[in-house]
Amino acid sequence: MTALAWQAPAQTKIEQVLQAAASTTRFDEAAIAPDGKHLAYVQALRNPDNSESNHKAIYLLDLAVANSRARRISAGDGQTDYDEHGLAWSPDSTQLAFLSDRESSGQLQLYVAGWKGAARQLSSVKGNLASPRWAPDGRRIAVLFTENAPRTLGPLAPALRDAGVVEEKFFEQRLAMIPARGGAPRLLTPADTYVYEYDWSPDSKELAYTAAKGNGDNNWWIAELYAVEAANGRVRHVAKPERQIAAPRYSPDAKSIAFIGGLMSDEGSTGGDVYVVPAGGGAPRDVTPGRRASPSWLRWESPGKMLLAESIDGGHDVSELNLSSGVTEMLWQADESITAGDEVVSVAADQRTTAVIRHSWQQPPEVWAGKIGAWKKLTQANAGQTPAWGRSEKLHWTSDGAAVEGWLVYPVNYQPARRYPMVVGVHGGPAALKTPSWPGGGFDPTLLSANGYFVLMPNPRGSYGAGEAFTRANVKDFGYGDLRDILAGVDAVLKNYPVDARRVGLTGWSYGGFMTMFAVTQTQRFRAAVAGAGISNWQSYYGENLIDQWMLPYFGASVYDDPAVYARSSAVTFIKQVRTPTLVVVGDSDAECPAPQSYEFWHALKTLGVKTQLVVYPNEGHRFHAPEHQQDVMRRLLQWFDENMPGL
């Protein structure tokens, strides 16, 4: 059951596509200065063997100069590589704050650099720093600070291993203030409270933030909205949202705070409706009710207008919302993925000059800037990269009377006269969305198309992109309505494309891993399956995972109060119905979907005589970080489907 003992057979095509995906240069952030004339971006660096390193570099571009060449800015000499990221422009656009581990590997400190000249170190702390943001008056920089943090923060990171007496120890991420001239951070928020996101008020007098008491990894799902006075640390409660909360933003007149609220299954995966609440506190008002899209980011333009970035119909858009009329004007929409780091779109003070990182299945990631929808490409880091996978097509079908969409990737060198196998790839979440994106390191069924497979990636009920009602449509119904949506998508493909119905496989990671485990107990339609970091038994999972708060909005009660609703959606409840050969893979330190869930499923299949294999990857959390493990999963994935869905 060790990943390192297996020797991969020669798979020329998959090796080529893995190499192509792994050699893509990744951009993590893009930040345009308030004056709209300067742009900073973060680019992942590569090792001498062209593999991605653990270091990141910051580059600056002068947008006022035609064909400006990017200049590297660093806390060091510009020749030595460090982990440098966390971009924040000063209000006057003359200085850039950022984080760097120059002094000690893995220990970030805050630095400030001008457009020209050496960087100045502003902090000297022990712990985790994140998300620096200048006060609008330019005198202070706020950061999120976790003193003496024992590990990388977040539920996706590998969990610490318990030994001896097990006790919950909380390391709270708090809002802190560092003078722009440097000095010790001044902690603002209470010691018993974990802060997730924040925003400065326009007058620099206070900060709005989302927070919860206790374990930070677990309690994001019950965070509430607060404000803290910058001068004295006095805290007031602003609002308790009906569901999860993200992206708090002050209005330009400081009278209101907007946020995104909705059913969100994962921290950092944002979608829902836009709410506005008085800054002094009160009842939040939904300003996008019934919208057939899922806002994921917002920025006020004026007290009456705001920009929204949204997931919609398998793609993304940027729209302008008029709060008085409730009317939105779509400024840009495309079947691709966009981001800018913590922000989805980085916006200058003129509210029109923007920067984004764009990519799709046909377009590798690069940094773009300009007016929304009229962006110009500024980097060429991935010039010459061409897709090693087949072309894609958006599909729409009907399930239980509702519209569902998804993506179909064709086999490379597609020939209509042939009949092909197909693998269905189910996304995680479940509150997430599969959109066209350039594959990188990690689990991605898209790559199977390079070896002659159709790949169907549906967005069933529970996904973003079709409004909050659609996202909530799988509450207390995991594995039932969403599986019907997926099977209806399979039927639509079989009806219109040359796919061999006897060679259809299923795979997924996280919630997609659960869906894989559950689906093979409900249907014999899948010839083979690969479950990554899945959940086989919701009842035992409740007591094993470290983020059980996310389950309550979906199941309606704890497992101790309503065990039946958990059993109803558990694969082990129906385990004797499995006939499908299933490969199971998981990280040994996964806190979100712990390895015992994979052991439980594998043990049952092995006991029942169903072909199976379990592979456990050492020192990996929910998201794998070691490139050799990422690629090993994809090699095994292909081999499993090749062996168990051979041509007939």
N, C-alpha and C positions, 0 to 999 in steps of 0.2 A: 504493500500500500504506500510505498514511497515513490515520489515522482522522479527521483534521481536515478533509480535503478533501471528505468525503462530506456531502451535504445530505439529511437524512432526509425522506422523503415524509410527508405528513400521515397520522398514525395516531391517530385520536382516542382510541380505547379504550386503546391501549398508552400513549399520553401521559398519560392520566388515571391509569392504574395505576402508572406510573413515578413520577408526582408524589405519589401516595398513599404509595408505599413510601418515597420519599425524604424525605417530610415527617414520618415517624415519629420520635419522640424516642427515642434509644437510651440505655439504662442499662448501664454497664460494671461496676459493683461495688455490692454491698450488704454492710455489715458491722455486725453487732449487737454492742453492748458486752457484756463479760462479765457485767455485772449484769442484762442483759436489759431495761434501762430506756431505753436510748438506741440510736439507729440512725443510721448514716451511709451515704450512697449517692452514687455518681458519675453525673452526668447529662451527656450530650453536649449542647453548646450549638449554637445555630443563628445563621446570619447574618441580616442584615436582609431578604434575599430568601427566607428560610425554608430555605435549604440548610444542611446540617450544616457547622459550622465545625471548625477543628482544636483548639478549646478545650473543656475539660471543667470542670464545676463540682462542688463538694462541698456536700451539704446534710445537715443534722442534724435529727432528729426526737426529741422527748421522748415515748417510748411510755407513760410514766406519766401523761401529761396527755391527757385525751380530746380528740380533734379538734385535736391539736397541729399548728401550722403549721410547715412546714419552714423552717429558717434556714440561710442560706448561710454557709459558713466558707471563708476564703481566706487565702493568704499576703499578699494585697494589701489593698485597701480595700473589697473586695466589690463594687465597681462596674466594675473593669477585669477583663477575661477573660484567663485563662491556661490552660495545660494542667495540671490538678491532679487527681491520682488516687493510687493506692497506699495504701489505707486500712489503718491498724493501730491498734487500741485498746490503751491501756495496761492492765496487769492489774487496776488498781483502777478502771478505767472513767472516770477523770477527764480523760484526755488522749487526743488523736487525733493520731497521726503520719501524715504524707502527703507526697507529692512535688509540687513546683511549679516551673515555669520562670519565676517572677516576675522574677528577677534578669536572666536572659538567655533569649530565646526558644530553645527546643530544649534548653537545659541545665537539667536537673532538679536540685533541691537538696532536702534533707530538712528538713521543718518539723514543729513540734508546736504544737497549739492546745488550750486547755481548752474546756470547754463554753461558757464565756463568756470574752471577752478576746481580745487580738491573738495572732497566731501568732508563734512564735519560730523563726528560722532556725538549724538545727543544723549544717549542712555548708556547705562552700565548696570544691567539687571540680570537676575538669574530666574529664568522662567520663560514662558511663551509670550511673544508679542505678535499682534495681528491687527490688520485693518487700520492703519494710521489715517487720520483726517484732520486737516487744518481747521482751526476756528475761522469763521468768516472775517474776524478782525486781524488775522495773521499773527497773533501773539502766542498762541498755544497750539499744540498738536495732540489730539486725543488718540488713544490706542486701546485695544483690548489686551489686558495683561493677566496672565495666570502665573502667579508666583510659585516657583519650585515645581512646575508641572512635571510629572514623572514620565510622561510619554507624549507622543503626538496626539493632539486633541482630535475628537470626532469619532463617531461610531464606526466609520469605515476603516480606521487604523487598527492594527493588531492589538488585541486586549492584553493587559497584564495577566500573568499566570498566578493563580492563587496558591498559597502554601501556608500551612499553620492555621491559626485562627483567622477566619475570613471576616473582615470588617469593611463596611463601606467608608471609603475616605474620599471626601469631596475636595477637589482643587478648583475653586471657582474662578471663572474668567470675569474680570471686573473692568469697568471703565476707568481709565487713568488719564492724567493730563501731564504732558511734558512741555516745559517752556520752549519756545522756538530757539532760544539761545542755548538750551541744554540744561540738564539737571535731573534730579531724582524724580521719578513719576509720583504724582499725587493721586492716590486712589479716591474715586468719587462714590462708587456704588457700594452697597452693603457687603460685608464679608461672607454672608450666607447665601448670596444670590449670584447666579450665573447669567451673564449678559451675552446675547447672541448677535444682535445687530443694533446699530444706532445711527443718529443723524443730529447734526448741529442745528440749533435754531438760527435764523438769519441774523439776529442781533448778538450772537455769541454768548448769550446769557444762560442758556440751558441746552440739554441734550435729551432727545427722546430715545428710548431704547426698549427692546423686547428682552424679557428675562423671566427666570423661574428659580425658585429655591431648590437646593439639593443637587443631585447628580446632573451635570451639564449634558452628558451624552443622552440621558434618558428623558429629560424634562423639557426639551424643545417643544414637544407636542402640547404642553400645557402652559407655554409662555404667555405673559400678559404685557400690556403696554404701560410704560412708566416714563416719567421725566425727572431729571435731576438738575438742580441749579449748579452751574459751573463754579460759582464763587464759594459756596458753603457746603455743597453735597446734600442739600435738603432734597428728599425724594417725595414725589407725589404719584399716586396711582392715576392713570389716565383712562384705561379701558380694559375690560376683560372680554376678549373676542369670543364669538360663538364657537369657532373652530380654531385651527392653527393660524398663526400670524407671521408675516414676513414683511420686509422692506418698509420700515417706518420712514416717512418723509414729511418734514415741515412744509407748510405752504409759505410762499414768499412774504406774506404779511404776518407770519407766525401765529395766526389765529386758529389754524387747523393742522391736524396731522393725518396724513393718508397712510394706508397700509393695505397689503393684500391679505385677505382672509379666505380660508377654504379648507377642504379636506386634503391634507398633504401627508403622504406616507413617509417622506424622507427629508431630513434637514438639508437645505440647499437645493432641493427640487421644488420650485415654487410655482403655484398655480391657484387660481380661485377667482374671487370678485374683488373689486377695489372698494374700500371703505374709507370714509372720512369721519373724523371725530373732533370735537372742539379740543384745542390744546389744553384747556383747563380741566377737561374731563367731561364725560357724558356718554350717551348712547351712540355707538358707531352707526353710520348710515351707508347702506349699500348703494353705490352710485353706478354700478354696472349690472343691475339685476337681469337675469335671463339672458345674459350675453352668451352667444354661441362661440366662445373662445375662452382661453385661460390666460389672463394677464399674469406675467411673471416678473415684471419690473415696471416702475413708474418714476416720473420726475415732473415736478410742478414747473409749468412755464409762467403762469400768472395765478392769482387767486381763483380764477375761473376756468383755467385750462391746465391739462397735464398730458404729457407723453406717456404712452403705454407700449411696452413690448409684450407680445402675446404668442402663445402656442395656438395654432389654428389649422385644422384640416391637414394634419401631417406636416406642417411647415411653420413658419413664423411670420409675424408682421410687426410693424411699428405704426401706431395710430395716435391721433390727437383727440382727446376727450374734452368736450365742452360740458362743464359741470352744470350750467344753467339749463341747457336743453337736453342733456343726456345723449347728444348725438356724437358719434365718433367719425372722424375722417381718416381713412386708411392712407398713410403716406408711403408705405412700401410693404409688399408681401412677396415671399418667394419660398420655394421648396428647398430650403437650406437651413443651416444652423448659424446663429450669430451669438457672440458674447464679447465682453470687454474685461472680464475678470469678475470682481464683485458686482460690477454694474454690467447689464446686458449691452447698453449703449453708453459710451462716454460722450458727454455733451458740454460744449463750451458755453460761456456766459451769454452769447448771442442766441442761444436756444436752437440754433440751426446747424452749426458746424459740429460734426460728430466723428467718432472713430469707433470701429468695430473690428472684430476678427471674424472672417467669413469662411465657411467651407461647406462642401456637400459631397455627394458621391463622385461627382465629376470635377470638383474644384478643390484642390488641397488648401489647407489653411494659410492665409496671408492677412496682413493688416491693411485696412482700408480707411479712408477718411474723406470727409466732404459733407455736403448736405444729405439729409436722409433720403435714400433711394438714388442718389447720384454720387455714390462713393467712388473714389479712385484708388486703385491698388498702389500701396506704397512700398511693399516689401516683395522680394523675389526669392525668399529662402527655399521655396519648394518648386521653383521653376524647373520644368523638365519632367516633373512627376506626372505620370499618367495612370489612370485607373487600371489596376490589375484584376478587376472584377467586371462583371457584366453591367449592361445598362439597366436602369431602374424605371419603374412605372408605378404611378399611384393608382390604387384600386378603391372602388366604393362598392359596398354591397349592403343588403338589408338582413337584419337578424332580429327576430321577435318584433318586427314592425318598425325598428329603429335603424337609422343610417349608421354604418360603421365604415371606417377607412383603414388602409394599411398600404404597405409598400411591397412590391414584387421586384426582386433583382434577378435578372436573367443570367443563365450560364454564359461564360465566356465563349465566344465563337458559336453563338446560338444558331441552330439550323432548324427551321420550322418542321421539317420532315421527320425529325427525330423525336423520341419520347424520353423525357428526362426524369430523374428522381427529384424530390423537393424536400427541403427541411423548413419547418416552421420555427421561427425564432421569436419567443415571447419576451417582451421587455420587462424590466424590474419595476419596482414601485410598491403597489400597482399604480399610484398616481405619478405617472411619467408619460412620455410620448416618444415614439420612434420617429425621428426626422432624418432626412438625408444628411449624412455626416461622413467626413473622410476617416476611414478606419485608422486607428493608431494601435498602441499597445493595449492588450487586454482582450477580453472575450467579445467577439464580434462575428455572428453567423454570416454576415455579408461575405466574408472571405471564402466561404464554401462554394460560391459561384465560380471561383477560379478553377475548381475541380469538377465542373460539369453539373452543378446543382442549381435548380431554381431555389430561391430563398424568399419565403413569405414572412413579412414582419408586420403583424396586425396591431392596431390600436383599439383593443376591445373596451367595453364599458369598464369604467374605473380609470381610464386614461385621461390626460389633459387634451385640450384642443377642441372640445365641442361644448364647453360650458360646465358649470358646477353641477348641474343635475346629472349629466353623463358621468362625471367623475365620481359622484356619490351612488351610482347605480349598482355597485357591487357590495354595498354595505350589507352585512349579515348574509352574503351570498357568494363568498369566495369559491371559485371553481365551477360554478353552475352557469349563470348568465354569461360570464366572460368566456367560458369554454364553448358555449353555444355560438357566441360571436366568432370565435376562432374557427370552429368547424364550418360555419357558414362561409367564412372566407376561403377555406380549403375547397369547399364545393364550388365556389365561384371560379377559382383558379382551374379546377379540374374540368369545368364546363367550357372554358375559353382558351386554355393553353395546353400545349402537349406535355402534360405531366402524367407519369405512370402512377395510377391510384394505388398500386401495390407497393410502391416505393416512396412513401411519405414518412418523414421523420419529424421529431419534435425536440426542441432544446430551449433552454432559458437559464438565466442567472438570477438569484435572489427570488423575488416574487415569480419571475419566469421559471426558476428552478422548482418552486412550489407547484406552479401550474403544470410543469412537466411530470412531477411525481404524481399529482392528483389525476391528470388526464389519462395516464396509462391504467388507472384503476376504473375509469369510466367508459373507455372505448378501446376497441382493438384496431382502430384505423391506422395507428402509427406503427410502422415496422420496426423502428428503433428509436431510442431516446437517450439524451444526455442531460442530466440534471446538475446544474452548477449552483453551489451554495444554497440549496433548497430547504424547504420546510416540509417534513413528512407528517408531523403530529402537532397540531396547534395546542393541544392540551399540555404536552410535555415541554413544548417550545416556550410556553408562557413562563415557566419557571427556570428556563435555561438561558434565555437571551438577556442582554443588558439594556434593552430599550423597550420594555413592555408597554410603556405609555402610548405608543403608536397604535396599539391594538384596540384600545377601548372605543375610539370613535367608529371603528369598523365592525366590531363584534357586539357593541352595545353594553357590555358588562365584562367584569373580570372572569377568568376561567373558574374561579371559585364560586361565583354567583350564578353562572350559566354555562356549565361544562358542555351541554348539549350542542350549543351553537358552534363551539370549537370542534367538537367531534364530527359534526356534520360536514365540515370542510377539510377533514384530515385524511390524507391518503391511507394511513394505517387502518382506518375504519373499514376500508374496502380492499385491503391489500391482497386478499385471496383472488381477486379478479384480474390481477396483473399477469400478462403473458409477454409483454414487450421487453426485449433485451435493453437494459438500461445501464449506462455508465454514470457514475456518481463522482463528482469532484468537489473539493472544499478546502479552505485554508484551516490550519489547526488552531489559529487564534482569532477566528471570526466571532465578533461580539454580536453582530446583527442576526446572522443565521448560523448558530453554533454547530460545530462538527458533529456532535451527537445526533443531530437531526439526520444527517447523511448516513451515519452509522446505523441508525434505526431502520432507515429505508433499505439500505444495502443488506443488513442482516435478515430482514424479512424476505427479500427476494431470494437471497442465497438459501435460506431455509426452505422456501417453497419451490426451489429448483428452477427459478427463472434466471436466465443468463444475466450476469451483472458483474461489475467491477467497481471498487472504491479506490480513489486516489486522493490522499491527503497531502497537502503542500505545507512544508514547515515554515513557521514564522510569517505566515500570511494571514491578513485580516479579511474583511469582506471584499475589499478591492486589492487585487494582487499588485505588488510593486516590483518583484524580481522579474526582469525581462525573460529569463530562462523558464520561469514558471508560466508566465503569460503565453509564451509560444508553445510550451509543452501541452497546455490545455487545448490549444487549437489543433495541434498535431493529433492528439488523442481523439478529439472530436471528429476529425475527418476520418481517421482510421476506423472508429466505431461505426460510423454510417457506411463507409465503404464495405466493411466486413458483414454488416447485418442488413444491408439493403443492396445486395449485388444485382447486377443486371440479369434479367430473366429471359 
